Amino acid sequence: MAANIRFINPEGLARSPAYTQVVEVVSPGRTVYISGQLGTARDGKLAGDFRAQAEQVFENLATALASVGAGFSDIVKIDSYLADIAHLPILREVRALHLNPAAPPASTTIAVSGFARAGALLEVEAIAVVPGLAARPPRPSAKRAAGASAAGAVKAAPRKGK
C-alpha cells in the first residue's frame, strides 16, 4: 500500500506558491530524514557563488534520496538556512527546478549568522516519505558483530564497567 499524502492549505492561512502549509502522511511506508546538505561536491570542496552552491545542494539531496530509493516527489518537508536572506529568490529558482509545483512540501526558510563550514552560504535538510520497506543488509550474527560491523554501519564503542 502506498503512502496517503495530502497537501493542505487551510482556509485562514496565507497560500504560498512555493510551499504547502500542512502535509499529512498516513503510511505504512518509511520516513527518511536527510541531514542538512551544503553546497559541497563529493571531494568536499564548496561550489562558488550562491547559485552554484544551491545547485550543488540539490544534487546532494538527489543523491541522498536515491540512496533510499526516493526522489524529490517524496519530500514532505524541506528546511533551508541562508547566510543572506537576499539570496532567497535564487534559492526559489533552483528549488522550483526540482520540487513538484502541484504539491510543494511544507517548508521553512531561515536566515542564519553562519555555518559550521566556512564559506558555506546555505544548508538544506529534508524529510521524505517513501512507500515500502527499507532494503536492509542482513543483520550480523552475534559472533560477527563482535568483530566487524555491517558495511556502512558505525561500530559502537565498548561500554566501560563500573
Secondary structure, DSSP 8 states (H G I E B T S, - for coil): ---EEEEE--TTS---SS--SEEEEE-SSEEEEEEEE-SB-TTS-B-SSHHHHHHHHHHHHHHHHHTTT--GGGEEEEEEEES-GGGHHHHHHHHHTTS-TTS--EEEEEE-S--SSTT--EEEEEEEEESS---------HHHHHH---TT----------
